[in-house]
Amino acid sequence: MTLPPTSSLKTRIALPADEADVVALRRALVAKLTYAVGKDPLVASNHDWFVATALTVRDRIVDRWFPSTRAIYEQKRKRVYYLSMEFLIGRLLGDSLNNLGLTETMRAALAELGVDLERLRTIEPDAALGNGGLGRLAACFMESMASLSVAAHGYGIRYDHGLFRQYIKDGWQMEAPENWLASGNPWEFERPEVLFHIGFGGHVELVQEGSGAGGYHWRPAETVEALAYDTPVVGWRGKHVNTLRLWSARAPDPLGLEAFNRGDHLGALASQARAQSISQVLYPSDETPAGEELRLRQEYFFSSAALQDIIRRHMEQHDGDVRALNEHVAIQLNDTHPAIAIPELMRLLVDVHGLEWEAAWTITQATFSYTNHTLLPEALEHWGVPLMERLLPRHMQIIYMINALHLDRLRAAGKIEENEVGEVSLIDEQAGRKVRMGWLSFVGAHKVNGVSALHTELMRQTVFSTFNRIYPDRIVNKTNGITFRRWLMEANPGLTRLLAETVGGKVLDDPMALADFAAYADDTGVQDRFAAIRKDHKVALARLISERLHIRVNPDALFDTQIKRIHEYKRQLLNILETIALYDSMRAQPTRSWTPRVKIFAGKAAASYHRAKLIIKLINDVAQVVNSDPTLNGKLKVVFLPNYNVSLAEAIIPASDLSEQISTAGMEASGTGNMKLALNGALTIGTLDGANVEIKQQVGDDNIFIFGMTAAEVEAKRRDGVGARDLVAASPMLSQVLEQVASGVFSPSEPDLYRDLVESLLDHDHFLVLSDFDAYAAAQAQVADRWKDQKAWRRSAILNTAHMGWFSSDRTIREYAREIWDVPVQ
Ligand code: 26Q
């Protein structure tokens, strides 16, 4: 495949537009605008055109959707159900056009109508139905499963409001509600006929033996309706289309007519509000469970709706043979958030379908598998027994039964000592009685996976060590991946074109073909084009920074990027402290030949996470001081870009030279931003944590900057005590930086603002920011040196791109399909 060279960002990978196709598309657009949007082309706004375009594209997707669905049905293929509280989808127009191969045709058709496709793309609101990595992984997996023709359905919640919009006021994070549905959602289909009743509360009745159904019957006090909305997900080259089905909550009697007639007008509305609140808003915390009742209601709401839907479909297609469920269905639990699905399936099989307990349990275990995304014990979900008994009384009984049989089995097989019972029990009897959702998921699943090699190994050694001894084959690794369609082709069409021209068009279908790009690492012509493509993105990002923050940055400087949720373990603090050290050094020796740098930060802190919000404030305060210091000659700039989301990531990633992956070793389960940045040619500065370890193996030690303590060293250090004060005393640079922060150099109007922050680092530096500081600063000095040799830098950058093929989520999905789900893949 030879394509004409171009450095235009706008030119995407696609065949040149065929004139007949352009005409057909143009007609379809005008028809949609007229008859579906109801607007005259003469007065239509860009938003009207966006809707018309999305609906036109959706038609093409639907044309492929029904054949996909029919084929699965006719072949009686085993289906995969991906249950996730979060789907961080972002925008869909670019994705859909790219996968259908329609980008250039659409661009031409719109251009004939006087409309700019790039403009329309930016109008689409981000579907931000997720917090961070876990939610984005679910979205990448949906795309890969469609691309590999896996018969898959995603199930989640159609939140009215996704993750909050972040803005910065006086350096502080502020949260505003996000309203992605305000102007409608052209991608989805409401399915009023797909509706399930979800019960809460009430009591359990023992019905007469011999009545057919189990023996117990749950009589909920309250019922909420789950209403389905379907979004078709089109795979690469439009070959297959799957469905993302999100549930919205409604009151069964939305008018509350009975109360209304009694004259209780507000009371009539209250029950409606209570029901609808379930799907109103995404929980904005990541990593740490919030523990509120509403969260448990959300979890049960969508898990139950999904299971009822799954069983209904199975019964329709497999002659009502519920005993064959696990032959035709695989259900993946994205962390423990949908773990209540395990007792829910038991309830449906035993109480509703009349199966005996043992048979039901065998089916349940064979159907479910569970992905763990965190090791922090405090981040594992626990639900208080009293709350469970009140909200889900039948499920609590079932969990007790699962637990009793689980413990009996282990005792009978001599697998545990009596003193280990408390440890493996599904009920935590310490600190109030709580259901351990991680244990429930482990016991109820046939496979449990970690998300990187290191994380899986640590799962075996720490949180799940006893379970791993008892069930040594249950834990497996599935290193995360990212979809290259979004994170390479759409985010970086210029690089995609260069790759297709050098290694050939096969790279568009086979990510492992990227390896051939390594042969060009020393080719000056390719290096120059690679650099020119990066420069275009850096100029575009510099423009965005200037528009949004009124900060001027030099596109030739090293763009040093840390973009992710703000969390202490991710150590944005380490980055900003080292930035201050660099600032001090630059001021002390202004005539040295400093590598010009732009420090780019973006990310949201959970609204209630005060320490994380203080770190955002510190970054902004440091930015104020650094950016207005004329002595630096623009050699250092600090930028905090507000409202990090998928679309902003797509703009930042191809423009980044250095990828900051500096979590305390052992704490980042995998990371996926690390993969996106390296794929686009950024070099990583990072610890041996999560998937960084595997990135290092792939790109080679010379093309990555690894520093700091290993996970084992972190563990030892925490055991032996950190001794932060001695450490600081021994490092003049670090003492100076901490002194400046503590004394208010960056917060002159509030000099004590950061005193506690610094004190707590000195007292108990749990995340080992100070212990890793010198190693990090030394690695950053190496980075600055390497940058001075642009040829060497470009070589390393090309090798990063070339060696990232393995991190395609297609590879990850193939592994799940073969080793966990037992379904065929293309
Ligand atoms: C649970 C209960 C109540 C409220 C909130 C939560 C909650 C919500 C979100 C707990 C955890 C999360 C999200 C976790 C997450 O995103 N983990 C990340 O998953 C990525 C995909 O595997 C990994 O790459 C990251 O390393 C991991 O941090």
Boltz pocket constraint, residues with backbone or C-beta under 6 A from the ligand:
constraints:
  - pocket:
      binder: B
      contacts: [[A, 131], [A, 132], [A, 133], [A, 134], [A, 135], [A, 137], [A, 283], [A, 285], [A, 286], [A, 287], [A, 288], [A, 289], [A, 290], [A, 291], [A, 295], [A, 372], [A, 373], [A, 374], [A, 379], [A, 381], [A, 451], [A, 480], [A, 667], [A, 668], [A, 669], [A, 670], [A, 671], [A, 672], [A, 690]]
      max_distance: 6.0
